[in-house]
Amino acid sequence: MDRRDQITDVAIATLAREGMRGLTHRAVDRAAGLPEGSCSYYFRTRQALLAATVERLAALDTDELAPVTPVPARIDAERLAALMAGMAERAVTVNRDRMLARYELSLEATRRPELRAALVAVGERYRELAAALLAAAGATDPERQGRALVAFLDGMIFDRLAGAGRVPLAGADFRRSFAEALRGVLDAPAG
């Protein structure tokens, strides 16, 4: 792991633990056990650190999505539901810090156009993948439906991590929810 990855991994953990206000160059140096000034050496400004953190989140997600890239020519709805359920379950368990950091960055992006641009660019990759997977599953309008499906996935994860949902979903519950959503998407007429 190179130093930039080490710093952005610590930035992700710091965002998850301390929120946006707790993310400083000095806090990252301390948490990483690096000499003071190391973070600012690699990422001169807070914006540079935030943009690099967005890219690191995307790189980690890309590694995790490797089993479905390239997208197969055909994928059945059951396999796609299981894939999405697995992503959601990992997002609320082993990748919890990544999701919390992503939500912190997303909220901050509502006030920082340059951060918003970075998040939109990364988010478009996920929407394109969702559209390709839905096309492989036979969706009638995969681009539009892919955006909706990503929003559904994100909403399920957000509800589990930060929402007011009383009953936590996991395993079979996630699979059932995604299977139901996919049935609605795949059975919908075009237009």
Steps between C-alpha positions, in 0.01 A plus 500: 500500500639837407500802731212673319279192545602477864405864557167477318413175682558684828295794367212257434522364855524852642192614307308197627608553859517879531293636213596779264602738778745248640678451168812714509849445366629485856232248609591274207871524583431402861267214414743366239795528736679727253718802571307825513476654154495169312137525392540860384815403309298258285174695500572873533141610550196359669333482158789291366464264796123474450533434126768236560277337761213482250734336248627254762142403587438440129817290465403284797151453359640416156710224653193363672294511180761308300290178495235671283731693271493457216124457518385159375287488184209360704428502871188370666304712745564261788878527460477877463286526816752287690784718372326819611404352835861398557616852417246650741590259777874568460430874492336489842751260656859466377484817284307707754775763531507543124127561484500742791788690339313505168192646669712764675657592166161505327356745750809719478468494122171687524710803602815438292448486124851364435437208738160445346661472157737229628215306663279528191780367279557203729127441546453487125723191489259318733197609302660379177578163661141474629366581153725236341394239756133582449544483122656155544197404710260617227386842631300712257657837596827408673644852531197646679436183695869474593489846659192400697656172606817673625279742695310205648825328599633820653172559684503148646856550622431848638193377688703223660792727597336830586128478440213450734422146388396294803569159351857453377520312172769243434562191287174352378310825569734695272473233229121498520482882481731514199317213328173691542653823368652319202171330419340845484779633280518204265122465463449872430401599148733730308438873511 
